């Protein structure tokens, strides 16, 4: 699109991606739950209590709710992993489609 002053404006449209269909959110929530269970915690509430998280907040992490960077780093530390170990190959294979109009 060209404006009256001669500027070119590029319009990029990304599809609306909700947490239900965002592969990154789904993979993150799945990874969090998988690691908790691998550590032997059958209850997310007990894991949250033991590791110093609010039980309700931790429950939201496993459901794919929003997580702050600092909370994610604390969570990765609670799993006794590095960020590289936490974000394994499954994350590099994901993509969210972008469409241009």
N, C-alpha and C positions, 0 to 999 in steps of 0.2 A: 504494500500500500504506500502511496506517495502522498504526503500532505501538501497543503497549499504553499508552504514555505520551501518545498523541495526536499524535505527530510524523508528518508525511507524508513518505514516502520515494519519490522518483521513481527508477524504474529505467530506465536507458537502455542499450540493447544495440546495439553497433556490430558489423557483420559482421567476422569475422576477415579481415583484408586482409594478404596476404603480399606480398613484393616482386614476385612473379610476376604478381599481378593488381592491383597498386596503380598507377593511371594516373600518379600524381605521380612515383613511383620510375622507372617505365618512361620517362616523358618526360625526367626528369633525366638518366638514363643515356644516352638517345638524344642529348640535346642536347650532352652532354660529348663523346661520340664524334664527332658531326657537326662540332663546332667544331674538334676536333683535326685531322680530315681536311681541313676548309676551310683550315686554316693550312698545309697541305702536308705534314703528318706522316702517312705511311702506317703507321708503326709506333708503337703506344702506348708501347712501351718507350723509344724514342728521344725522344719528346715528354716523357715523365716525367723522363728523364735531363737533357735540356736545360733543363727548367723547375724542377728541384730537388725532384721528388717521388720517393718510393720507387716503383720499377716495379711491385712487387706491389700496393701500396696503390692506385696510380693505375688499375691493371687492374681492381681491385674497384669503383672508382667507375664505370667504363664498364659493368660488369656489374650495377649497381644495388645494390651493397652500401651499408651505412650510411656516411654521411659527416658529419663534424663541421662545425659552422658555420664555424669558423676555417679549416678545410681548404677548404671551399666558396668562401670569400672569396679565399683564396690562388689557387685554381683559376680563379675568374672574373678575377682580376688577370692570371694567366698567359695568358689568352685576350685580354687587353687590352680588356676590356669593363667596363661598369658593371653592377651587379646588375639594373637595369631593362633593359638591353640583353640580358643573359643570360636573364632570365625574360621571354621575349617573349609574344606573345598566346596561344601554344598552352597555356601554363600557366593562364591565366585562364579557359579554356574547359573545364577538367577538373573533375570532381567525384567524390567517393567517397560512395556512398549511405549514409545513416544510417537505421536503423530503430528505432522506439520500441516497447517492450512494456509 
